[in-house]
Amino acid sequence: MPLEAMTNATGRFVDLMSKMLWRHGSMTSWLWVHENGVGKGAHCHLLAHVPAAQVQRLGKLQKGWLRRISGKPYRRGVIHSKPIGGRLGLEAGNPDLHAVNLEAALAYVLKGASPEAASQFGLERLEPGGCIIGKRCGTSQNIGAKARKTWQTQ
């Protein structure tokens, strides 16, 4: 997929995911980061809250969404999807372990942050994010800047 198409493609994917979850009585929060680099090419990291009851359904649909968005057949290994901490329900069964794994996943997707942001948020792993055309990152509105500002003033 050309670099200039990544932002729209990511937007279409999260829209399809959000609408599917809404149709089945669930909401989601998500964030994504685009990266590009030698040997790994342009790609997207997406962290999304998917209720356990919807994980299997999402897994069956996402390859078709990618085919529809890209116009190309799905290639094995393009989607790498797993729950934070490696198993569903970890957030309820072992919240401390889930928190550690969530922090590690978030630090990984934020590895392209500026040195200033890394210092402010205690991020230790920094790597160049490569050339990106369009947006480098995005969030769902319910965790976006306006939502965070509203939450902080309450």
C-alpha positions in Angstrom: 0.0 0.0 0.0 1.4 3.4 -0.9 2.4 5.6 2.1 -0.1 8.3 1.1 -2.9 5.8 1.5 -2.1 4.5 5.0 -4.0 7.1 7.0 -7.2 6.5 5.0 -6.8 2.7 5.2 -6.2 2.8 8.9 -9.3 5.1 9.3 -11.4 2.7 7.3 -10.2 -0.3 9.3 -10.9 1.2 12.7 -14.3 2.5 11.4 -15.3 -1.1 10.3 -14.1 -2.5 13.7 -15.9 0.2 15.7 -19.1 -0.3 13.8 -19.0 -4.1 14.1 -18.5 -3.8 17.8 -21.3 -1.3 18.2 -23.7 -3.5 16.2 -23.0 -6.2 18.8 -23.6 -4.0 21.8 -20.0 -3.0 22.5 -17.9 0.1 22.4 -14.2 0.4 21.9 -11.2 2.6 22.5 -8.2 2.5 20.2 -5.0 4.1 19.3 -2.8 3.6 16.2 0.8 4.5 15.2 2.2 4.3 11.7 5.9 3.4 11.2 8.1 2.9 8.2 11.7 1.6 8.1 14.2 -0.4 6.2 13.5 -4.1 6.4 10.0 -3.7 7.9 8.3 -1.4 5.5 5.3 0.8 6.2 3.0 -0.7 8.8 0.5 0.2 11.5 0.4 -0.7 15.2 -3.1 -0.7 16.6 -4.1 -1.1 20.2 -7.8 -1.6 20.7 -10.1 -2.6 23.5 -12.2 -5.5 22.2 -14.5 -7.2 24.6 -13.7 -10.9 25.0 -17.1 -12.0 23.6 -16.2 -10.2 20.3 -12.6 -11.3 19.8 -13.4 -14.4 17.8 -15.9 -12.5 15.6 -13.3 -9.7 15.0 -10.6 -12.3 14.1 -12.8 -13.7 11.4 -13.7 -10.3 9.9 -10.4 -8.4 9.9 -8.7 -10.3 7.0 -11.7 -9.5 4.8 -11.6 -5.9 5.8 -7.9 -5.7 4.8 -8.7 -7.3 1.4 -11.6 -4.8 0.9 -9.5 -1.8 1.9 -6.3 -2.7 0.0 -7.8 -4.4 -3.0 -5.3 -7.2 -2.6 -5.4 -10.7 -1.2 -4.5 -11.1 2.5 -0.9 -12.2 3.0 -0.3 -14.6 5.9 1.3 -12.8 8.9 0.2 -9.3 8.0 -2.1 -9.2 11.0 -0.5 -10.1 14.3 -3.2 -9.9 17.0 -3.1 -11.1 20.5 -4.5 -9.9 23.9 -2.4 -7.8 26.2 -0.5 -10.2 28.4 -1.2 -13.1 26.0 -4.6 -14.2 27.2 -8.1 -12.9 27.4 -9.4 -12.0 30.9 -6.0 -11.2 32.3 -7.2 -7.7 33.3 -9.7 -9.3 35.7 -7.7 -12.4 36.7 -4.4 -10.7 37.4 -4.8 -6.9 37.1 -1.2 -6.2 38.2 0.3 -8.5 35.5 -2.1 -7.0 32.9 -1.0 -3.5 33.9 2.7 -4.4 33.4 2.0 -5.9 30.0 -0.2 -3.0 29.0 2.6 -0.6 29.9 5.0 -2.6 27.8 2.7 -2.6 24.8 2.1 1.1 25.1 5.8 1.8 25.4 6.4 -0.3 22.3 4.0 1.6 20.1 5.3 4.9 21.5 8.9 4.1 20.7 8.9 6.8 17.9 8.1 9.6 20.4 10.3 12.7 20.5 13.0 12.7 23.2 11.0 15.4 25.0 7.9 13.3 25.2 10.0 10.3 26.2 11.5 12.2 29.0 8.1 13.5 30.1 6.4 10.1 30.1 9.4 7.9 31.2 9.7 6.1 27.9 13.1 4.3 27.7 12.9 2.7 24.2 13.3 5.2 21.3 13.6 4.3 17.7 13.1 6.4 14.5 9.6 6.0 13.1 10.7 6.4 9.5 9.1 8.5 6.8 5.3 8.8 7.0 3.0 10.7 4.7 -0.1 11.9 6.5 -0.9 11.3 10.2 1.6 9.3 12.2 -0.8 8.5 15.0 -4.4 8.7 16.1 -6.9 7.8 18.8 -10.6 7.2 19.1 -12.5 10.3 20.2 -13.3 8.8 23.6 -9.6 8.9 24.6 -8.6 11.8 22.4 -7.3 15.2 23.5 -10.8 16.7 24.1 -11.9 13.7 26.2 -8.7 13.8 28.2 -9.1 17.5 28.8 -12.7 17.0 29.9 -11.7 14.2 32.3 -8.9 16.3 33.8 -11.3 19.2 34.7 -13.8 16.9 36.4 
